[in-house]
């Protein structure tokens, strides 16, 4: 486990940042009054996610690889970070939808149907806890691997 200490640390930091972001979204009204804007504004968290990957892989390069790191080493570190984030994401989803914003799914369904973006049935199938848990795991892995590849390329150092 000592070998993955840095990835676990930054995975927990990512987890905390994502919960703070959810609370920020709630405060901004993106989970109720301005829910129609949620799909657009929620993408800004991507900038925070990229920054965390940059800090994490830089930390790995500096403190584990002693300042030198190949692309492969950085990429593997980023993939491990993505796995840690994916493992923590269901917990974050549960906290978000039970404690931070329990009305989110109802508001999202209502808004999607009112805007004719989805049928009631489709909205209910998409906006629910199980669907969001699956999406959070898949998103963490897919986006994490892509981000890891790019960040490792930027931070490699011989």
CORBELFEN-V810554 format. One record per residue. N is the residue number from 1. RES is the residue in one small letter. PHI is phi in whole degrees, 0 to 359 (none if undefined). OMEGA is omega as a letter, one per 20 degrees, with the letter a starting at -180 (none if undefined). Layout:
[[N | RES | PHI | OMEGA] [N | RES | PHI | OMEGA]]
This chain:
[[1 | x | none | r] [2 | x | 302 | a] [3 | x | 297 | a] [4 | x | 249 | a] [5 | x | 304 | a] [6 | x | 293 | r] [7 | x | 295 | r] [8 | x | 294 | r] [9 | x | 303 | a] [10 | x | 287 | r] [11 | x | 295 | r] [12 | x | 292 | r] [13 | x | 297 | r] [14 | x | 299 | r] [15 | x | 303 | r] [16 | x | 297 | r] [17 | x | 298 | a] [18 | x | 292 | r] [19 | x | 292 | r] [20 | x | 297 | r] [21 | x | 297 | r] [22 | x | 298 | r] [23 | x | 295 | r] [24 | x | 300 | r] [25 | x | 302 | r] [26 | x | 299 | r] [27 | x | 298 | a] [28 | x | 283 | r] [29 | x | 88 | a] [30 | x | 283 | r] [31 | x | 252 | r] [32 | x | 216 | a] [33 | x | 302 | a] [34 | x | 253 | a] [35 | x | 298 | r] [36 | x | 296 | r] [37 | x | 272 | a] [38 | x | 307 | a] [39 | x | 300 | r] [40 | x | 278 | a] [41 | x | 292 | a] [42 | x | 294 | r] [43 | x | 293 | r] [44 | x | 295 | r] [45 | x | 297 | r] [46 | x | 305 | r] [47 | x | 295 | r] [48 | x | 293 | r] [49 | x | 299 | r] [50 | x | 297 | r] [51 | x | 300 | r] [52 | x | 296 | r] [53 | x | 298 | r] [54 | x | 299 | r] [55 | x | 296 | a] [56 | x | 295 | a] [57 | x | 288 | r] [58 | x | 296 | r] [59 | x | 301 | r] [60 | x | 297 | r] [61 | x | 299 | a] [62 | x | 289 | a] [63 | x | 258 | r] [64 | x | 247 | a] [65 | x | 265 | r] [66 | x | 56 | r] [67 | x | 91 | r] [68 | x | 238 | a] [69 | x | 207 | r] [70 | x | 278 | r] [71 | x | 301 | a] [72 | x | 299 | r] [73 | x | 298 | r] [74 | x | 294 | r] [75 | x | 296 | r] [76 | x | 299 | r] [77 | x | 300 | r] [78 | x | 295 | r] [79 | x | 293 | r] [80 | x | 297 | r] [81 | x | 302 | r] [82 | x | 298 | r] [83 | x | 294 | r] [84 | x | 300 | r] [85 | x | 297 | r] [86 | x | 297 | r] [87 | x | 293 | r] [88 | x | 276 | a] [89 | x | 299 | r] [90 | x | 298 | r] [91 | x | 295 | r] [92 | x | 297 | r] [93 | x | 295 | r] [94 | x | 297 | r] [95 | x | 299 | a] [96 | x | 300 | a] [97 | x | 270 | r] [98 | x | 257 | a] [99 | x | 250 | a] [100 | x | 282 | a] [101 | x | 213 | a] [102 | x | 296 | a] [103 | x | 270 | a] [104 | x | 304 | a] [105 | x | 298 | r] [106 | x | 299 | r] [107 | x | 295 | a] [108 | x | 294 | r] [109 | x | 297 | a] [110 | x | 301 | a] [111 | x | 294 | a] [112 | x | 297 | r] [113 | x | 290 | a] [114 | x | 297 | r] [115 | x | 273 | a] [116 | x | 59 | r] [117 | x | 280 | a] [118 | x | 211 | r] [119 | x | 283 | r] [120 | x | 304 | a] [121 | x | 297 | r] [122 | x | 295 | r] [123 | x | 297 | r] [124 | x | 293 | r] [125 | x | 289 | a] [126 | x | 273 | a] [127 | x | 266 | r] [128 | x | 207 | a] [129 | x | 300 | a] [130 | x | 299 | r] [131 | x | 299 | a] [132 | x | 290 | r] [133 | x | 295 | r] [134 | x | 298 | r] [135 | x | 299 | a] [136 | x | 292 | r] [137 | x | 292 | a] [138 | x | 298 | r] [139 | x | 297 | r] [140 | x | 298 | a] [141 | x | 287 | a] [142 | x | 294 | a] [143 | x | 292 | r] [144 | x | 296 | a] [145 | x | 293 | r] [146 | x | 296 | r] [147 | x | 298 | r] [148 | x | 300 | a] [149 | x | 297 | a] [150 | x | 288 | a] [151 | x | 295 | r] [152 | x | 297 | r] [153 | x | 295 | a] [154 | x | 291 | a] [155 | x | 263 | a] [156 | x | 300 | a] [157 | x | 204 | a] [158 | x | 261 | none]]
